[in-house]
Amino acid sequence: MTWIGVDLHIHTILSPCGDWNMSPKKIVEKAKEIGLGIIGITDHHMVENFPAVSYWGEKMDILVIPGMEIQTREEVHVLGLFKNYSSAYEFQKEIWNHLPDKKNDENLFGVQVVVNEKDEVERIEERLLLTSTNLSLEGVTKLIRKFDGFIILAHIDKPNFSVLSNLGFIPENLDYDLLELSKEVKIEKFLRDNYGLISKKNNFIISSDAHYLDDIKKPRTFIGVEGLTIEDVFFSLKNKIIKIEEMEV
């Protein structure tokens, strides 16, 4: 078994409020530089920059997992990760049935750009991506499962767009796989402040939620895998073969 650093929550220039430096090649180069071996590409409500990132991942021996960050009608952020791009793209088409038909305000949110592996602009996405779907939290998790996806409740320690900030609790019967903490979290303090989650300590991962290259930090989450495939990664995550490094005080 090999232990590999992971970051399962990274945005590209397709995501609103993202930086133009978050191009496929630069993301993978940064991941390689800081010791990540597995990354998840999770733009808001779209997956179409995955192929270009995956192209560079194959060049630099970084496993890239297709994913998406979805905003529920309660304004809770959920990550869905998928076994292949085909499933992820079909999921995108379904999610778009639940997005409001509003145009992006580029002056407010920035340009939403689909690019190829040469960082050439393929098209500008004009539909507003940084908004809520009309699906409940339970509805989003059920839809991810319909496409055989892996479910992570995003940045639950943040003061907004998280299940704890917006609902105040994690619904007891909610179907999910892991809980994500943000990259600067001090886990023991978080657990002292959220005593009811101590029993879920083995369910945590830490990701960057990177919208800028400097947001992508050295990994704090490592998983043990037998091979470097998405199936291997999902197996290890589901079976909690995970190590998390605490921050130095």
N, C-alpha and C positions, 0 to 999 in steps of 0.2 A: 504493500500500500504506500502511496505517495501523498504527502500533504502539500496542498497547493493553495496559494492565496487567491481569494475571490472578492469581486465587487459586482453585485448583481443589480445595481441601480445606477446606470449611466445614461445621460441624455446626449443627443447629437444636435447639430444645428437645425434639425427639424423641429425641435421642441421650442415653444414660445419662451421668451426670456433667456434663451441660451446664447452662447457666445459663438461668433463666427469661427473661432479657433477649434471648435468641437467638430472637426472634420473626421471622417473615418480613419484616415491614416494617422493623424495626430493623436487620436484617442488610443489607438493600438500601440503607437510608439511610446506614449506616456505609460500605458499599462506595463509594457515590457521593461521600461526604465526603472519602475518602482517595485517590480517583483510580483505583479499579478499574473496568474496563469489562466484565469477564467473570468470573463466579464459578461454581464447582462446588458443588452441595449434596450432601454425602456423609455422610449419617447412617449409623450402624451397622446394617447388615442391613435397612434400610428406606428407601423413597424417597417416602413418602406426604406429606411436607411440601413436596415440590418444587412442586406446583401453586400453593400460596399464595405461595411465594417468587418464582416465575415471574410471578405476577400483578403483584407490586410491581416486579419487574425491567422489565416492559413499561412500567409507569408512569414509571419513572425512567431508561429507556434503559440498563439493565444486562442483558447477556445471561446468563441462568441456565441451566446445564447440569445435567441430572439425573444423579445418580451415587449411589454407595454405597461405604462402607468395609467390607470383608469381612475376617474373621479366619480364617485357615487353621488346620488342626489342629496345625500347628507353631507357632501363635500369631504368625504373620507377617501384618501388615496390608497389604492390597492395595486400591487404588482402581479401581473400574470406572465409567467414564463412558459415557453412552448417547446416541444420536441423538435420542431422543424419550421422552416419559414412558411411552408404551405399552410400549416395549421394556424400559424400566427396571422397570416394574411387573411384567411377566411374569418378568423376572429375579428380582425379589424373591420371587415365588411359588415359583420353583425353589429359591432359596437356603433358603427356609424348610423345605424337605424335608430339609435338611442341618443344621438347628439342633437342639440338644437341647430337649426339651419341658420347660423349667423356667420357673417364675414369677419375675418381677423382684422383687427386694428393694428396695422404694422407700426404706427407711431407709438402705440402703447405697449404692444407685446413683442414687436420685432417680426422679422420675416421668417416664415416657416419653409425650409428649403429641403427638397429631396435631391440628393447628389449621387453620383456614381463613384466607382473606385478611384477615378482620377481627380476627385473633388470638383468635378464639373457639375454645374447646376442642371438637373434634369427638368425640374419644374418648381414653381412656387405653389405651395398649398394655401389657398385663400380661405378655406373654412376655418373658423375659430376652433382651436384645439384645447386651449386652456379654459375649460368650462366643465360643468357637471353634465353627466349623462342623466337620463330620467330613470335609471335603474337604482334600486336600493342596494345597500351593502350586500345583503343576502342574494339579491338578483345578480350582482356582478360576480360573486363567487360561484354561483350556480352556472353562469355562462362560461366562466373560465373552465370549470370542470367538464362542461359539454364538449369543449375542444381539447380535453385531456391535458389541461394546463396545470401548472404548479402555482400555488397561491401564497403570496406574502403580504401581510398587512404592513404598509409602508410607514417608516419613521414615526413609530408610535410615541416616541419621547418628545416630538416637536409640539409647539403650542398651537399649531393650526394644521388643517388638512390631515389629521390623524384620527384613528378610531377613539383614542383616549381623550383628545382635546374636543372632539365634536360630539361624541356620544357619552363620554365619561366612564366607559367600561367596554369590555370585549364581550359581545353576546355569547352566552354559554354554549349554545348549539351551533355557532357559526362554523362553517367548514373552511378551514385554512390550514396551511402547512407550517409556516414560520412567521415570527414577528421580527420586524426590522427595527434596529436602532440606528441613530445617525452617527456620523463618523467621529464626533467629538464627545460622545456620551461617556460618562463615568458610570460603569454598570452597577457597582455596589451602591453608589449614591442613588441611582435611578431605582433600584430595588428597595432601598430604605424608604424612598418617597412613594413607592408603589408596592407596598408590602404584599398585596393580594396577588402579585405576579411572580412571587418567588417560586412557586410551584412550576412556573413555565420557563424557568431560567435556561433549560436545555433547548428551548425553542427559538432562541435569539440568533440573529446574524447582525453584522454591522456592514452598512453600505454607505457610499458617498453621496448618492443623489446628485451627482456632479452635473452642473450646467456649464462649468468652466474647467479648463485643463488643470488649473491649480487646485480645483476641488478634489481631483483624483489623488488620493493619498496612498501611502504604503498600506498593504492589507492588514486589517485587524482580525479578519475571519479567514480561517483555513479549513478546508475539507479534505478528508482522506478518501482517495479514489484508487480503484484498481486499474482503470484506464481513463483516457481523456476523451470521453464522448459525453454528449448531453444525457444519455441514459445513465451513464456512470455517475454523473453529477446529481441527477434527480434521485438516484438510489441512495447516495450518501446523505443528501439533504433530508430525505424522508426518514432515514434511519438515524439521523442526528449524529453522524460521524463528523462532528464539527468542533473546532477549537477557536476560542476567542481570546485575543490578547487584551488585557486591561490597559488603560492609559496610565502612563507614569504620572505621578502626582508632582 
